[in-house]
Amino acid sequence: MKELENCKICPVSCGVNRNHHQIGRCGAGENIKMALASLHKFEEPCISGKNGSGAVFFSNCNLKCVYCQNYEISHLGHGREIEVEELAEIFLSLQDKKAHNINLVTPTMYVPQIKEAILIAKEKGLLLPIIYNSSGYETVETIKSLKGYIDVYLPDFKYSSNILGLKYSHVQNYFEVATKAIQEMYYQVGDPIFDSDGMIQSGMIIRHLILPNHVVNSKGVLKWIQENLSTQVYISLMAQYFPTYQAKDIEKLNRKITKKELSEVQRYMYHLGFENGYIQELGEHEEEYVPDFLKK
């Protein structure tokens, strides 16, 4: 785990020596910290399927989003420390439970350990596709190091504006960093490939969470994808935002999105020519949302 001695695994590049008990900005130290491993049935249909995705939720995060819906895990670091060998056994246990895949949720800080765990698990019979479910705020070098380990990339693409990245996630240059990482992900795995049951086996799906009062931001994200990748890219347009954590006290973020906002972003997506993906539907009232995904 030499990479942990001068940690630059994520774009923050703290340079701390995690092997000597130093803690980075993300909150991670030497050992893997995990909050939960379970069959998760609320991902996109091609990920959750009938049995559920084998989701492993890692503690801590290199972003500090003011609206984080998992802030107890990502910001407060709730969870327990585990060894690499235990993580490998968790992967195999999820496979035994008939998970459709192994879904690594917020894995960035633990990439060196996760790669080792994948190797151990595969030696013991792990056959499931591996999903890298991240914020999109990644270094190209880290993503390159994952080539051959990861089958499916599931990045968030949060902001088309660095101003919003700094204001809401407290990081510099989110747009440039995330777009370069997403391009490398797409280069590695391309568009999704599905099995006969419609379950994703490889490829990339880009997620985007619509924020209230920020339709222009969403349009900028979609426009970049169209101009720099392809209209064949699978997009998961997420409408599940609700004000939690610090966002409850921020004027532009202290409500859920409206049907009008969702409709405007959806129309723009169609206008750009996107053909593939998922759109999360709002409930009957603007105050409600449906925690599920509808295929276009």
DAURCOR-V966118 format. One record per residue. N is the residue number from 1. RES is the residue in three letters. PHI is phi in whole degrees, -180 to 180 (NA if undefined). PSI is psi in whole degrees, 0 to 359 (* if undefined). Layout:
# DAURCOR-V966118
[[N	RES	PHI	PSI] [N	RES	PHI	PSI]]
This chain:
# DAURCOR-V966118
[[1	MET	NA	46] [2	LYS	-62	331] [3	GLU	-60	336] [4	LEU	-79	349] [5	GLU	-75	334] [6	ASN	-143	74] [7	CYS	-68	116] [8	LYS	-133	34] [9	ILE	-66	325] [10	CYS	-113	169] [11	PRO	-64	343] [12	VAL	-65	328] [13	SER	51	57] [14	CYS	-58	320] [15	GLY	77	13] [16	VAL	-76	158] [17	ASN	-95	92] [18	ARG	-69	336] [19	ASN	-70	343] [20	HIS	-110	34] [21	HIS	69	16] [22	GLN	-82	146] [23	ILE	-111	130] [24	GLY	-80	176] [25	ARG	-57	328] [26	CYS	-70	339] [27	GLY	99	357] [28	ALA	-89	144] [29	GLY	-113	217] [30	GLU	-72	320] [31	ASN	-96	155] [32	ILE	-65	139] [33	LYS	-123	126] [34	MET	-125	139] [35	ALA	-95	323] [36	LEU	-164	145] [37	ALA	-134	124] [38	SER	-163	170] [39	LEU	-78	121] [40	HIS	-112	123] [41	LYS	-110	15] [42	PHE	-119	31] [43	GLU	-96	185] [44	GLU	-60	150] [45	PRO	-53	324] [46	CYS	-76	354] [47	ILE	-107	315] [48	SER	-80	319] [49	GLY	56	210] [50	LYS	-85	326] [51	ASN	-92	336] [52	GLY	107	156] [53	SER	-87	141] [54	GLY	-80	80] [55	ALA	-84	130] [56	VAL	-116	111] [57	PHE	-92	114] [58	PHE	-89	146] [59	SER	-82	153] [60	ASN	77	168] [61	CYS	-164	148] [62	ASN	-85	355] [63	LEU	-106	157] [64	LYS	-126	61] [65	CYS	-67	131] [66	VAL	-70	344] [67	TYR	-111	18] [68	CYS	-57	125] [69	GLN	-82	347] [70	ASN	-118	38] [71	TYR	-64	333] [72	GLU	-61	324] [73	ILE	-85	310] [74	SER	-76	321] [75	HIS	-98	317] [76	LEU	-88	347] [77	GLY	75	25] [78	HIS	-62	139] [79	GLY	148	190] [80	ARG	-135	151] [81	GLU	-81	140] [82	ILE	-135	160] [83	GLU	-89	163] [84	VAL	-57	317] [85	GLU	-63	323] [86	GLU	-68	322] [87	LEU	-61	318] [88	ALA	-61	319] [89	GLU	-67	326] [90	ILE	-63	317] [91	PHE	-56	313] [92	LEU	-67	324] [93	SER	-64	319] [94	LEU	-65	323] [95	GLN	-64	318] [96	ASP	-62	331] [97	LYS	-84	7] [98	LYS	74	26] [99	ALA	-59	149] [100	HIS	-81	341] [101	ASN	-166	172] [102	ILE	-106	119] [103	ASN	-111	102] [104	LEU	-86	107] [105	VAL	-100	120] [106	THR	55	62] [107	PRO	-94	352] [108	THR	-49	313] [109	MET	-65	340] [110	TYR	-114	23] [111	VAL	-54	313] [112	PRO	-59	317] [113	GLN	-70	322] [114	ILE	-64	319] [115	LYS	-60	318] [116	GLU	-64	319] [117	ALA	-65	322] [118	ILE	-63	316] [119	LEU	-61	315] [120	ILE	-63	314] [121	ALA	-65	320] [122	LYS	-67	325] [123	GLU	-63	334] [124	LYS	-99	8] [125	GLY	112	11] [126	LEU	-69	127] [127	LEU	-122	353] [128	LEU	-74	150] [129	PRO	-62	144] [130	ILE	-104	125] [131	ILE	-107	131] [132	TYR	-104	102] [133	ASN	-105	98] [134	SER	-132	173] [135	SER	-73	347] [136	GLY	88	348] [137	TYR	-89	85] [138	GLU	-135	154] [139	THR	-85	148] [140	VAL	-62	324] [141	GLU	-62	318] [142	THR	-65	318] [143	ILE	-65	319] [144	LYS	-61	324] [145	SER	-67	343] [146	LEU	-91	356] [147	LYS	-59	128] [148	GLY	94	341] [149	TYR	-94	325] [150	ILE	-107	133] [151	ASP	-96	323] [152	VAL	-130	128] [153	TYR	-102	132] [154	LEU	-129	70] [155	PRO	-85	146] [156	ASP	-76	148] [157	PHE	-127	95] [158	LYS	-82	316] [159	TYR	-135	141] [160	SER	-99	3] [161	SER	-130	127] [162	ASN	-66	335] [163	ILE	-62	317] [164	LEU	-70	323] [165	GLY	-60	319] [166	LEU	-73	319] [167	LYS	-70	318] [168	TYR	-105	342] [169	SER	-126	357] [170	HIS	61	39] [171	VAL	-132	151] [172	GLN	-87	147] [173	ASN	56	39] [174	TYR	-55	314] [175	PHE	-62	309] [176	GLU	-63	318] [177	VAL	-66	311] [178	ALA	-67	320] [179	THR	-67	322] [180	LYS	-66	319] [181	ALA	-65	317] [182	ILE	-66	323] [183	GLN	-62	319] [184	GLU	-67	320] [185	MET	-60	314] [186	TYR	-65	322] [187	TYR	-62	321] [188	GLN	-70	314] [189	VAL	-118	342] [190	GLY	69	203] [191	ASP	-77	157] [192	PRO	-62	146] [193	ILE	-120	132] [194	PHE	-116	154] [195	ASP	-86	186] [196	SER	-67	342] [197	ASP	-96	5] [198	GLY	83	13] [199	MET	-90	135] [200	ILE	-68	136] [201	GLN	-112	330] [202	SER	-161	166] [203	GLY	115	189] [204	MET	-130	140] [205	ILE	-125	127] [206	ILE	-96	124] [207	ARG	-95	145] [208	HIS	-140	123] [209	LEU	-92	120] [210	ILE	-74	129] [211	LEU	-101	145] [212	PRO	-62	142] [213	ASN	68	14] [214	HIS	-134	44] [215	VAL	-61	322] [216	VAL	-60	321] [217	ASN	-61	314] [218	SER	-62	319] [219	LYS	-64	322] [220	GLY	-64	321] [221	VAL	-62	311] [222	LEU	-65	321] [223	LYS	-64	319] [224	TRP	-63	317] [225	ILE	-61	316] [226	GLN	-62	317] [227	GLU	-79	334] [228	ASN	-114	343] [229	LEU	-119	267] [230	SER	-171	154] [231	THR	-79	356] [232	GLN	-86	350] [233	VAL	-59	139] [234	TYR	-82	128] [235	ILE	-120	137] [236	SER	-113	106] [237	LEU	-90	116] [238	MET	-105	130] [239	ALA	-113	15] [240	GLN	-85	6] [241	TYR	-56	135] [242	PHE	-144	149] [243	PRO	-73	116] [244	THR	-141	172] [245	TYR	55	230] [246	GLN	-77	341] [247	ALA	-65	338] [248	LYS	-62	337] [249	ASP	-107	11] [250	ILE	-109	121] [251	GLU	-53	314] [252	LYS	-79	351] [253	LEU	-117	2] [254	ASN	-90	32] [255	ARG	-152	166] [256	LYS	-78	168] [257	ILE	-76	159] [258	THR	-99	165] [259	LYS	-62	326] [260	LYS	-64	316] [261	GLU	-64	315] [262	LEU	-62	316] [263	SER	-64	320] [264	GLU	-66	318] [265	VAL	-68	320] [266	GLN	-62	315] [267	ARG	-63	321] [268	TYR	-66	322] [269	MET	-61	315] [270	TYR	-65	321] [271	HIS	-59	323] [272	LEU	-75	347] [273	GLY	98	13] [274	PHE	-69	139] [275	GLU	-119	343] [276	ASN	-126	143] [277	GLY	138	204] [278	TYR	-139	147] [279	ILE	-128	123] [280	GLN	-80	131] [281	GLU	-94	142] [282	LEU	-77	160] [283	GLY	-77	187] [284	GLU	-61	326] [285	HIS	-110	151] [286	GLU	-64	341] [287	GLU	-83	355] [288	GLU	-118	159] [289	TYR	-143	156] [290	VAL	-99	120] [291	PRO	-79	58] [292	ASP	-153	172] [293	PHE	-122	140] [294	LEU	-111	131] [295	LYS	-75	141] [296	LYS	-61	*]]
